[in-house]
Amino acid sequence: MLKLELKEIIGITALLIHAAKIDENYSNIEEKIIRQALLEFGANNENINEIIKVGHDIENNSNQILEFTKEVKIMSEKDKIKIIEKLWKIIFSNKEADMYETNLMRRLEGLLYIDSKIIGNIKEKIRK
């Protein structure tokens, strides 16, 4: 379980929401994955709805993922990997990754300074 600051959790929330919406099919399953991830990252049931609302606002009002990744970029690799796992869970929640989702993960690889092999291994683990 990660224990993150609220600012970090909100940035991650916007990133997770962006991943869920990128295929233009934001589902209840994706929402549940996001809620569970936020609880694991240190949010609590009392503030989770507000965090998700703020995350939606940030994601809706942004035109680039740099805003979502600046908090994640400075985290430890271990923490980044946990976030990447959640992103792949969201992407594969409908059993497949489309070209927009795959492109997002390729961009995040560079933005978050994570080796492509690590991201590929996480992808395969989550897909199974």
DSSP file (Angstrom, degrees, kcal/mol; ACC not computed):
  #  RESIDUE AA STRUCTURE BP1 BP2  ACC     N-H-->O    O-->H-N    N-H-->O    O-->H-N    TCO  KAPPA ALPHA  PHI   PSI    X-CA   Y-CA   Z-CA
    1    1 A M              0   0    0      0, 0.0     2,-0.3     0, 0.0    40,-0.2   0.000 360.0 360.0 360.0 126.0    0.0    0.0    0.0
    2    2 A L        -     0   0    0     38,-0.9     2,-0.6    77,-0.1     0, 0.0  -0.620 360.0-152.8 -82.2 145.2    1.4    3.4   -1.0
    3    3 A K        +     0   0    0     -2,-0.3     2,-0.2    39,-0.1    39,-0.2  -0.882  29.6 171.8-117.7  98.2    0.9    6.3    1.3
    4    4 A L        -     0   0    0     37,-2.2     2,-0.1    -2,-0.6    -2,-0.0  -0.643  35.6-102.8-107.8 161.0    0.8    9.3   -0.9
    5    5 A E     >  -     0   0    0     -2,-0.2     4,-2.4     1,-0.1     3,-0.3  -0.430  37.6-109.9 -74.5 156.4    0.1   13.0   -0.3
    6    6 A L  H  > S+     0   0    0      1,-0.2     4,-2.6     2,-0.2     5,-0.2   0.879 118.8  55.8 -57.5 -40.8   -3.3   14.3   -1.5
    7    7 A K  H  > S+     0   0    0      1,-0.2     4,-1.9     2,-0.2    -1,-0.2   0.900 109.9  46.3 -59.3 -41.7   -1.7   16.3   -4.3
    8    8 A E  H  > S+     0   0    0     -3,-0.3     4,-2.5     2,-0.2    -2,-0.2   0.912 111.2  51.7 -66.8 -43.4    0.0   13.1   -5.6
    9    9 A I  H  X S+     0   0    0     -4,-2.4     4,-2.6     1,-0.2    -2,-0.2   0.903 109.2  50.4 -61.9 -41.5   -3.2   11.1   -5.3
   10   10 A I  H  X S+     0   0    0     -4,-2.6     4,-2.3     2,-0.2    -1,-0.2   0.909 110.3  49.5 -64.8 -41.5   -5.1   13.7   -7.3
   11   11 A G  H  X S+     0   0    0     -4,-1.9     4,-1.8     1,-0.2    -2,-0.2   0.911 112.8  47.2 -62.1 -42.4   -2.5   13.7  -10.1
   12   12 A I  H  X S+     0   0    0     -4,-2.5     4,-2.9     2,-0.2     5,-0.2   0.895 108.9  55.7 -65.3 -39.8   -2.6    9.9  -10.3
   13   13 A T  H  X S+     0   0    0     -4,-2.6     4,-2.8     1,-0.2     5,-0.2   0.931 106.9  48.9 -58.3 -47.0   -6.4   10.1  -10.3
   14   14 A A  H  X S+     0   0    0     -4,-2.3     4,-2.4     1,-0.2    -1,-0.2   0.897 112.4  49.2 -60.7 -40.0   -6.4   12.4  -13.4
   15   15 A L  H  X S+     0   0    0     -4,-1.8     4,-2.3    53,-0.2    -2,-0.2   0.925 112.1  47.2 -65.3 -45.2   -4.0   10.0  -15.1
   16   16 A L  H  X S+     0   0    0     -4,-2.9     4,-2.1     2,-0.2    -2,-0.2   0.909 113.2  48.8 -63.7 -42.1   -6.1    6.9  -14.3
   17   17 A I  H  X S+     0   0    0     -4,-2.8     4,-2.2    -5,-0.2    -1,-0.2   0.907 109.2  53.4 -63.8 -41.4   -9.2    8.7  -15.5
   18   18 A H  H  X S+     0   0    0     -4,-2.4     4,-1.5    -5,-0.2    -2,-0.2   0.926 109.3  48.3 -59.0 -44.9   -7.4    9.8  -18.7
   19   19 A A  H  < S+     0   0    0     -4,-2.3     4,-0.4     1,-0.2    -1,-0.2   0.885 112.0  49.9 -63.0 -38.0   -6.5    6.2  -19.4
   20   20 A A  H  <>S+     0   0    0     -4,-2.1     5,-0.5     1,-0.2     3,-0.3   0.839 116.9  40.3 -69.7 -32.5  -10.1    5.1  -18.7
   21   21 A K  H ><5S+     0   0    0     -4,-2.2     3,-2.5     1,-0.2    -1,-0.2   0.616  89.4  88.7 -91.5 -13.7  -11.5    7.7  -21.1
   22   22 A I  T 3<5S+     0   0    0     -4,-1.5    -1,-0.2     1,-0.3    -2,-0.1   0.792  90.2  48.5 -63.0 -28.0   -9.0    7.5  -23.9
   23   23 A D  T 3 5S-     0   0    0     -4,-0.4    -1,-0.3    -3,-0.3    -2,-0.1   0.316 114.8-117.7 -91.3   9.7  -10.9    4.8  -25.7
   24   24 A E  T < 5S+     0   0    0     -3,-2.5    -2,-0.1     1,-0.1    -3,-0.1   0.762  90.2 100.4  61.5  28.8  -14.1    6.8  -25.3
   25   25 A N      < -     0   0    0     -5,-0.5     2,-0.9     2,-0.0    -1,-0.1  -0.595  48.2-179.3-142.5  76.1  -15.7    4.1  -23.2
   26   26 A Y        -     0   0    0     -5,-0.1     2,-0.1    -2,-0.1    -5,-0.1  -0.688  21.2-169.9 -81.7 105.8  -15.4    5.0  -19.5
   27   27 A S     >  -     0   0    0     -2,-0.9     4,-2.0    -7,-0.2     5,-0.1  -0.452  38.1-113.6-101.3 167.3  -17.0    2.0  -17.8
   28   28 A N  H  > S+     0   0    0      2,-0.2     4,-2.3     1,-0.2     5,-0.2   0.840 117.9  57.7 -63.2 -34.3  -18.2    1.1  -14.3
   29   29 A I  H  > S+     0   0    0      2,-0.2     4,-2.2     1,-0.2    -1,-0.2   0.925 106.5  47.8 -63.2 -44.1  -15.5   -1.5  -14.1
   30   30 A E  H  > S+     0   0    0      1,-0.2     4,-2.4     2,-0.2    -2,-0.2   0.897 109.8  53.1 -63.3 -40.0  -12.8    1.2  -14.8
   31   31 A E  H  X S+     0   0    0     -4,-2.0     4,-2.6     1,-0.2    -1,-0.2   0.903 108.9  49.5 -61.0 -41.7  -14.4    3.4  -12.1
   32   32 A K  H  X S+     0   0    0     -4,-2.3     4,-2.6     2,-0.2    -2,-0.2   0.901 110.0  50.7 -64.7 -41.0  -14.1    0.5   -9.6
   33   33 A I  H  X S+     0   0    0     -4,-2.2     4,-2.5     2,-0.2    -2,-0.2   0.917 111.5  48.5 -62.4 -43.0  -10.5   -0.1  -10.5
   34   34 A I  H  X S+     0   0    0     -4,-2.4     4,-2.6     2,-0.2    -2,-0.2   0.935 111.6  49.1 -63.3 -46.8   -9.8    3.6  -10.0
   35   35 A R  H  X S+     0   0    0     -4,-2.6     4,-2.1     1,-0.2    -2,-0.2   0.924 112.7  47.4 -59.1 -45.6  -11.6    3.7   -6.6
   36   36 A Q  H  X S+     0   0    0     -4,-2.6     4,-2.1     1,-0.2    -1,-0.2   0.909 111.6  51.0 -63.3 -42.0   -9.7    0.6   -5.4
   37   37 A A  H  X S+     0   0    0     -4,-2.5     4,-1.9     1,-0.2    -2,-0.2   0.923 108.6  51.5 -60.9 -44.5   -6.4    2.1   -6.6
   38   38 A L  H  X>S+     0   0    0     -4,-2.6     5,-2.8     1,-0.2     4,-0.5   0.891 108.5  50.8 -63.0 -39.3   -7.0    5.3   -4.8
   39   39 A L  H ><5S+     0   0    0     -4,-2.1     3,-0.9     1,-0.2    -1,-0.2   0.911 110.9  49.4 -62.9 -41.0   -7.8    3.5   -1.6
   40   40 A E  H 3<5S+     0   0    0     -4,-2.1   -38,-0.9     1,-0.2    -2,-0.2   0.814 108.6  54.1 -66.0 -29.8   -4.5    1.5   -2.0
   41   41 A F  H 3<5S-     0   0    0     -4,-1.9   -37,-2.2   -40,-0.2    -1,-0.2   0.493 131.9 -86.2 -86.3  -3.7   -2.7    4.8   -2.6
   42   42 A G  T <<5S+     0   0    0     -3,-0.9    -3,-0.2    -4,-0.5    -2,-0.1   0.411  83.7 130.0 118.7  -2.5   -3.9    6.4    0.6
   43   43 A A      < -     0   0    0     -5,-2.8    -1,-0.3    -6,-0.2     2,-0.3  -0.356  44.2-144.5 -71.6 164.0   -7.3    7.9   -0.1
   44   44 A N    >>  -     0   0    0     -2,-0.0     4,-1.4     1,-0.0     3,-1.0  -0.861  26.1-102.7-127.6 167.8  -10.1    7.1    2.2
   45   45 A N  T 34 S+     0   0    0     -2,-0.3     4,-0.4     1,-0.3    -1,-0.0   0.777 117.2  59.9 -60.0 -26.8  -13.8    6.5    1.8
   46   46 A E  T 34 S+     0   0    0      1,-0.2    -1,-0.3     2,-0.1     4,-0.2   0.840 118.6  25.2 -72.2 -32.4  -14.6    9.9    3.2
   47   47 A N  T <> S+     0   0    0     -3,-1.0     4,-2.3     1,-0.1    -2,-0.2   0.426  93.4  95.3-112.4   1.8  -12.6   11.9    0.5
   48   48 A I  H  X S+     0   0    0     -4,-1.4     4,-2.4     1,-0.2     5,-0.2   0.883  84.0  51.9 -66.0 -38.7  -12.6    9.5   -2.5
   49   49 A N  H  > S+     0   0    0     -4,-0.4     4,-2.2     1,-0.2    -1,-0.2   0.908 112.1  46.8 -64.0 -40.3  -15.6   11.1   -4.2
   50   50 A E  H  > S+     0   0    0      2,-0.2     4,-2.7    -4,-0.2     5,-0.2   0.900 111.1  51.9 -67.2 -40.6  -14.1   14.5   -4.0
   51   51 A I  H  X S+     0   0    0     -4,-2.3     4,-2.8     1,-0.2    -2,-0.2   0.926 111.1  47.5 -60.9 -44.7  -10.7   13.2   -5.2
   52   52 A I  H  X S+     0   0    0     -4,-2.4     4,-2.6     2,-0.2    -1,-0.2   0.899 111.0  51.4 -64.7 -40.5  -12.4   11.6   -8.2
   53   53 A K  H  X S+     0   0    0     -4,-2.2     4,-2.4     2,-0.2    -2,-0.2   0.940 112.7  44.9 -60.9 -47.3  -14.4   14.8   -9.0
   54   54 A V  H  X S+     0   0    0     -4,-2.7     4,-2.7     2,-0.2    -2,-0.2   0.906 112.0  53.3 -63.9 -41.3  -11.2   16.9   -8.9
   55   55 A G  H  X S+     0   0    0     -4,-2.8     4,-2.6    -5,-0.2    -1,-0.2   0.904 109.4  48.5 -59.3 -42.4   -9.4   14.3  -11.0
   56   56 A H  H  X S+     0   0    0     -4,-2.6     4,-3.0     2,-0.2     5,-0.2   0.920 110.8  51.0 -62.6 -43.8  -12.2   14.5  -13.6
   57   57 A D  H  X S+     0   0    0     -4,-2.4     4,-1.8     2,-0.2    -2,-0.2   0.924 112.3  45.9 -60.5 -44.8  -12.0   18.3  -13.6
   58   58 A I  H  < S+     0   0    0     -4,-2.7     4,-0.3     2,-0.2    -2,-0.2   0.939 115.1  46.8 -63.1 -47.3   -8.2   18.2  -14.1
   59   59 A E  H >< S+     0   0    0     -4,-2.6     3,-0.9     1,-0.2    -2,-0.2   0.904 113.0  49.1 -63.7 -41.4   -8.5   15.6  -16.9
   60   60 A N  H 3< S+     0   0    0     -4,-3.0    -1,-0.2     1,-0.2    -2,-0.2   0.832 114.0  45.7 -66.6 -32.2  -11.3   17.5  -18.6
   61   61 A N  T 3< S+     0   0    0     -4,-1.8     2,-0.3    -5,-0.2    -1,-0.2   0.296  99.0  85.9 -97.4   9.1   -9.5   20.8  -18.5
   62   62 A S    <   -     0   0    0     -3,-0.9     3,-0.1    -4,-0.3    -4,-0.0  -0.837  50.3-168.7-112.0 148.5   -6.1   19.6  -19.7
   63   63 A N  S    S+     0   0    0     -2,-0.3     2,-0.3     1,-0.1    -1,-0.1   0.281  74.7  43.8-115.4   9.5   -4.9   19.1  -23.2
   64   64 A Q  S >  S-     0   0    0     -5,-0.1     3,-0.9     1,-0.0     4,-0.3  -0.995  71.3-130.7-152.3 150.6   -1.7   17.1  -22.4
   65   65 A I  T >> S+     0   0    0     -2,-0.3     4,-1.7     1,-0.2     3,-0.7   0.570  90.9  88.1 -78.8  -7.6   -0.7   14.3  -20.1
   66   66 A L  H 3> S+     0   0    0      1,-0.3     4,-1.3     2,-0.2    -1,-0.2   0.867  84.1  57.5 -57.2 -35.6    2.3   16.2  -18.7
   67   67 A E  H <4 S+     0   0    0     -3,-0.9     4,-0.3     1,-0.2    -1,-0.3   0.852 109.4  44.4 -63.2 -34.4    0.0   17.7  -16.1
   68   68 A F  H <4 S+     0   0    0     -3,-0.7     4,-0.5    -4,-0.3   -53,-0.2   0.768 114.5  48.6 -80.3 -26.3   -1.0   14.3  -14.8
   69   69 A T  H  X S+     0   0    0     -4,-1.7     4,-3.1     1,-0.2    -2,-0.2   0.631  84.1  84.9 -93.9 -13.3    2.5   12.8  -14.8
   70   70 A K  H  X S+     0   0    0     -4,-1.3     4,-0.7     1,-0.2    -1,-0.2   0.866  96.1  44.1 -62.3 -34.9    4.5   15.5  -13.0
   71   71 A E  H  4 S+     0   0    0     -4,-0.3     3,-0.4    -3,-0.2    -1,-0.2   0.888 117.0  46.0 -72.4 -38.6    3.7   14.1   -9.6
   72   72 A V  H >4 S+     0   0    0     -4,-0.5     3,-2.0     1,-0.2    -2,-0.2   0.869 100.3  68.3 -71.4 -37.3    4.3   10.5  -10.7
   73   73 A K  H 3< S+     0   0    0     -4,-3.1    -1,-0.2     1,-0.3    -2,-0.2   0.805 100.3  48.1 -54.0 -34.6    7.6   11.3  -12.4
   74   74 A I  T 3< S+     0   0    0     -4,-0.7    -1,-0.3    -3,-0.4    -2,-0.2   0.421  92.1 102.6 -91.5   2.1    9.4   12.1   -9.1
   75   75 A M  S <  S-     0   0    0     -3,-2.0    -3,-0.0    -4,-0.2     2,-0.0  -0.298  83.8 -87.2 -78.5 167.5    8.2    8.9   -7.4
   76   76 A S     >  -     0   0    0      1,-0.1     4,-2.4    -2,-0.0     5,-0.2  -0.317  37.1-112.8 -68.1 158.0   10.3    5.9   -6.8
   77   77 A E  H  > S+     0   0    0      1,-0.2     4,-2.6     2,-0.2     5,-0.2   0.887 118.4  57.8 -60.9 -37.7   10.4    3.2   -9.5
   78   78 A K  H  > S+     0   0    0      1,-0.2     4,-1.5     2,-0.2    -1,-0.2   0.917 109.3  44.1 -58.3 -44.7    8.5    0.9   -7.2
   79   79 A D  H  > S+     0   0    0      2,-0.2     4,-1.8     1,-0.2    -1,-0.2   0.892 111.4  53.4 -68.6 -39.9    5.6    3.3   -6.8
   80   80 A K  H  X S+     0   0    0     -4,-2.4     4,-2.7     1,-0.2    -2,-0.2   0.901 106.1  54.2 -60.4 -40.4    5.6    4.1  -10.6
   81   81 A I  H  X S+     0   0    0     -4,-2.6     4,-2.5     1,-0.2    -1,-0.2   0.893 105.1  52.9 -62.5 -40.3    5.3    0.4  -11.2
   82   82 A K  H  X S+     0   0    0     -4,-1.5     4,-1.7     2,-0.2    -1,-0.2   0.896 111.3  46.9 -61.1 -39.1    2.2    0.1   -9.0
   83   83 A I  H  X S+     0   0    0     -4,-1.8     4,-2.4     2,-0.2    -2,-0.2   0.914 110.0  52.1 -69.0 -43.2    0.7    3.0  -11.0
   84   84 A I  H  X S+     0   0    0     -4,-2.7     4,-2.5     1,-0.2    -2,-0.2   0.895 107.1  54.6 -59.0 -40.5    1.6    1.3  -14.3
   85   85 A E  H  X S+     0   0    0     -4,-2.5     4,-2.1     1,-0.2    -1,-0.2   0.918 108.9  47.5 -59.1 -43.6   -0.1   -1.9  -13.1
   86   86 A K  H  X S+     0   0    0     -4,-1.7     4,-2.2     2,-0.2    -2,-0.2   0.891 109.8  53.4 -65.8 -39.2   -3.3    0.0  -12.3
   87   87 A L  H  X S+     0   0    0     -4,-2.4     4,-2.5     1,-0.2    -2,-0.2   0.933 110.1  46.8 -61.3 -45.6   -3.2    1.7  -15.8
   88   88 A W  H  X S+     0   0    0     -4,-2.5     4,-2.9     1,-0.2    -1,-0.2   0.875 109.1  55.4 -65.3 -35.6   -2.9   -1.7  -17.5
   89   89 A K  H  < S+     0   0    0     -4,-2.1     4,-0.3     2,-0.2    -1,-0.2   0.913 110.1  46.4 -61.8 -40.9   -5.7   -3.0  -15.3
   90   90 A I  H >< S+     0   0    0     -4,-2.2     3,-1.1     2,-0.2     4,-0.3   0.943 113.6  48.4 -63.9 -47.5   -7.9   -0.2  -16.6
   91   91 A I  H >< S+     0   0    0     -4,-2.5     3,-0.7     1,-0.3     5,-0.5   0.906 116.5  41.8 -61.4 -43.2   -6.9   -0.7  -20.2
   92   92 A F  G >< S+     0   0    0     -4,-2.9     3,-2.0     1,-0.2    -1,-0.3   0.350  83.1 100.4 -88.6   8.1   -7.5   -4.5  -20.1
   93   93 A S  G <  S+     0   0    0     -3,-1.1    -1,-0.2    -4,-0.3    -2,-0.1   0.766  89.0  44.5 -64.0 -22.5  -10.7   -4.2  -18.1
   94   94 A N  G <  S-     0   0    0     -3,-0.7    -1,-0.3     2,-0.3    -2,-0.1   0.150 123.7-107.7-104.6  17.0  -12.5   -4.6  -21.5
   95   95 A K  S <  S+     0   0    0     -3,-2.0     2,-0.3     1,-0.1    -3,-0.2   0.389  90.5  62.3  78.2  -1.0  -10.2   -7.5  -22.4
   96   96 A E        -     0   0    0     -5,-0.5     2,-0.5     2,-0.0    -2,-0.3  -0.993  67.8-133.9-151.8 158.0   -8.2   -5.6  -25.1
   97   97 A A        -     0   0    0     -2,-0.3     2,-0.1    -5,-0.1    -5,-0.1  -0.959  24.2-152.6-112.6 124.1   -6.0   -2.6  -25.6
   98   98 A D     >  -     0   0    0     -2,-0.5     4,-2.4    -7,-0.1     5,-0.2  -0.320  34.9 -94.6 -87.9 178.7   -6.8   -0.3  -28.5
   99   99 A M  H  > S+     0   0    0      1,-0.2     4,-2.1     2,-0.2     5,-0.1   0.817 123.6  52.9 -66.2 -30.7   -4.2    1.8  -30.4
  100  100 A Y  H  > S+     0   0    0      2,-0.2     4,-2.2     1,-0.2    -1,-0.2   0.906 111.3  45.8 -70.9 -40.7   -4.9    4.9  -28.3
  101  101 A E  H  > S+     0   0    0      2,-0.2     4,-2.1     1,-0.2    -2,-0.2   0.913 113.9  48.6 -67.1 -42.9   -4.4    3.1  -25.0
  102  102 A T  H  X S+     0   0    0     -4,-2.4     4,-1.9     1,-0.2    -2,-0.2   0.901 111.1  50.7 -64.0 -40.8   -1.2    1.4  -26.3
  103  103 A N  H  X S+     0   0    0     -4,-2.1     4,-2.4    -5,-0.2    -1,-0.2   0.900 107.3  54.3 -63.2 -41.5    0.1    4.8  -27.5
  104  104 A L  H  X S+     0   0    0     -4,-2.2     4,-2.5     1,-0.2    -2,-0.2   0.928 108.5  48.4 -57.5 -46.2   -0.6    6.3  -24.1
  105  105 A M  H  X S+     0   0    0     -4,-2.1     4,-1.8     1,-0.2    -1,-0.2   0.865 109.5  52.4 -66.5 -35.2    1.4    3.6  -22.4
  106  106 A R  H  X S+     0   0    0     -4,-1.9     4,-1.1     2,-0.2    -1,-0.2   0.909 111.1  47.4 -64.5 -41.4    4.3    4.2  -24.8
  107  107 A R  H  X S+     0   0    0     -4,-2.4     4,-2.3     1,-0.2     3,-0.3   0.896 110.0  52.6 -66.0 -39.7    4.3    7.9  -24.1
  108  108 A L  H  X S+     0   0    0     -4,-2.5     4,-2.9     1,-0.2     6,-0.2   0.853  99.0  64.9 -65.3 -33.5    4.2    7.3  -20.3
  109  109 A E  H  <>S+     0   0    0     -4,-1.8     5,-2.2     1,-0.2     4,-0.4   0.924 111.0  36.0 -52.4 -47.5    7.2    5.0  -20.7
  110  110 A G  H  <5S+     0   0    0     -4,-1.1     3,-0.5    -3,-0.3    -2,-0.2   0.892 117.5  50.7 -74.9 -41.3    9.3    8.0  -21.7
  111  111 A L  H  <5S+     0   0    0     -4,-2.3    -2,-0.2     1,-0.2    -1,-0.2   0.835 117.9  38.4 -67.5 -32.7    7.6   10.6  -19.5
  112  112 A L  T  <5S-     0   0    0     -4,-2.9    -1,-0.2    -5,-0.2    -2,-0.2   0.426 106.6-123.4 -99.5   0.4    8.0    8.4  -16.3
  113  113 A Y  T   5 +     0   0    0     -3,-0.5     2,-0.5    -4,-0.4    -3,-0.2   0.937  57.2 150.5  57.8  50.8   11.5    7.1  -17.2
  114  114 A I      < -     0   0    0     -5,-2.2    -1,-0.2    -6,-0.2    -2,-0.1  -0.955  51.3-109.0-116.1 133.4   10.4    3.4  -17.0
  115  115 A D     >  -     0   0    0     -2,-0.5     4,-2.0     1,-0.1     3,-0.4  -0.287  21.1-129.7 -59.5 137.8   12.2    0.8  -19.1
  116  116 A S  H  > S+     0   0    0      1,-0.2     4,-2.6     2,-0.2     5,-0.2   0.819 107.5  58.7 -61.5 -31.6   10.0   -0.6  -21.9
  117  117 A K  H  > S+     0   0    0      2,-0.2     4,-2.5     1,-0.2    -1,-0.2   0.903 105.3  49.3 -65.4 -40.0   10.8   -4.1  -20.8
  118  118 A I  H  > S+     0   0    0     -3,-0.4     4,-2.4     2,-0.2    -2,-0.2   0.935 112.6  47.0 -63.4 -46.2    9.4   -3.5  -17.4
  119  119 A I  H  X S+     0   0    0     -4,-2.0     4,-2.5     1,-0.2    -2,-0.2   0.902 112.3  50.9 -63.3 -40.2    6.2   -2.0  -18.9
  120  120 A G  H  X S+     0   0    0     -4,-2.6     4,-2.3     2,-0.2    -1,-0.2   0.894 109.8  49.8 -63.1 -40.9    5.9   -4.9  -21.3
  121  121 A N  H  X S+     0   0    0     -4,-2.5     4,-2.3     2,-0.2    -2,-0.2   0.908 111.8  47.9 -64.4 -41.9    6.3   -7.4  -18.4
  122  122 A I  H  X S+     0   0    0     -4,-2.4     4,-2.6     2,-0.2     5,-0.3   0.921 110.3  53.1 -63.2 -43.6    3.6   -5.6  -16.4
  123  123 A K  H  X S+     0   0    0     -4,-2.5     4,-2.6     1,-0.2    -2,-0.2   0.927 111.1  45.2 -56.8 -48.1    1.4   -5.6  -19.5
  124  124 A E  H  X S+     0   0    0     -4,-2.3     4,-1.7     1,-0.2    -1,-0.2   0.896 112.0  52.1 -65.8 -40.3    1.7   -9.3  -20.0
  125  125 A K  H  < S+     0   0    0     -4,-2.3    -2,-0.2     1,-0.2    -1,-0.2   0.925 114.8  41.7 -61.1 -45.6    1.2  -10.1  -16.3
  126  126 A I  H  < S+     0   0    0     -4,-2.6    -2,-0.2     1,-0.2    -1,-0.2   0.881 109.2  58.3 -71.9 -38.4   -2.1   -8.0  -16.2
  127  127 A R  H  <        0   0    0     -4,-2.6    -1,-0.2     1,-0.3    -2,-0.2   0.862 360.0 360.0 -60.5 -35.7   -3.3   -9.3  -19.6
  128  128 A K     <        0   0    0     -4,-1.7    -1,-0.3    -5,-0.2    -2,-0.2   0.467 360.0 360.0 -79.1 360.0   -3.2  -12.9  -18.2
